[in-house]
Amino acid sequence: MESKNKIREFIIRTFLFGSKDARLADSDSFLETGIIDSTGMLELVSFIESEFGIEVGDTELIPENLDSIERLAAFIERKKVASAS
Amino acid sequence: MEFTKDILAIDAEKVAGQITDFIRDQVKNYFRRKGIVIGLSGGIDSAVSAALSVRALGSERVHSLLLPERESNPVSREYGLLCAKSLGVACEEVDITKILESHGVYAKRDEIVKKYFPGLASGYKFRIALPQDLLERDRLNVYHLEVLAADGSVLTARLAHDDFLGILATSNIKQRTRMIRLFYEAERRQYAVCGTTNLSEALQGFIVKYGDGGVDMEPIENLYKNQVYQLARYLGVPKEIIERTPSPDTYSYVASDQDVYFCLPYDTVDLILYAMEHGVPKEKVAKVLGLGMEQLERAWRDMAHKHEATEHFRTMPPSPAIGS
């Protein structure tokens, strides 16, 4: 839950001009809704790497891992589990 | 009309005539100028645009420019000269390296590259490129820095957001500097600047705003790349230019348009763009192109995103409606 909140806060602050009215469901695709383009994805990757202390490999740069709040949160969780084991 | 691989076939003689009439009319009646200035890149688009301009106005009213900089491919100059000679047009060469140096283009770029490869010796070549496996897997368009070191080794690194933007912004100064020079040469002659953008580039936003996109007219902007090739053959563009792999020639390490932007061959890009513009069902497109539905969906999605993201390239700067 905490991951999702941090991601949401970052996206609203960075891509939606901090709009308090922004409606962003956990499952909304960033790319399909036009909130983030592929350049923006790089910014998002930099954020999660620094915020959550994970390293995102080239092969992990796929929509399945990064293209919604819930996908990102699940990906971060998987990365944390993998690094802990 | 049935969607087939030949859907983009044109009557080259007829199209050449239409564009020639357009250029003559625009220069004479709309711009009220005396001729055309055109930059020759050594590529097919500028060669075709120049050939059409000569047909429209005569070679004495077409002034061509070669605008190389220190990272340009020498072939661009060679083929640019070949094009000018074959058309019998005046050709002036202006090296823009010093102007680019004054903007810090090379220094700022070197600074970024050396962040990734700190011990890199001078004399390296570099480019930015996208992964070329667009059809094979779902992935994002994330640019990599690719460096050809002086010892022949190739180094790659994924670019961080700020560094990608930094490289893009410095590189775009090259095209914008060329635009400034073209307009200088045009204005002092009372000529118009002829653009060389084709429809495939325009629809996908593969242009630099106010760079190569900053021109007076775009005679081939309604032709897909495939159709530009058809016109080139009809117009007798030198074989070397027709056979050259399309490249933006922006980076010192040679890269094709496909490497840098499209991730697909032009033939595929053109047919998908046509299908998008004309509402051809995806199933039909996949069948004609010999692609699986999943592959076509990936290409379609990627191209649709590029089109949307660059919509502002194709329109005038927006302004607010003011009511009384």
Interface residues (C-beta under 8 A of the other chain):
Chain A: L31 G34 D37 S38 T39 G40 M41 L42 E43 V45 S46 D58 L61 I62 P63 E64 L66
Chain B: P131 R137 D138 R139 L140 N141 V142 Y143 R158 L159 A160 H161 F164 L165 H305 E308 A309
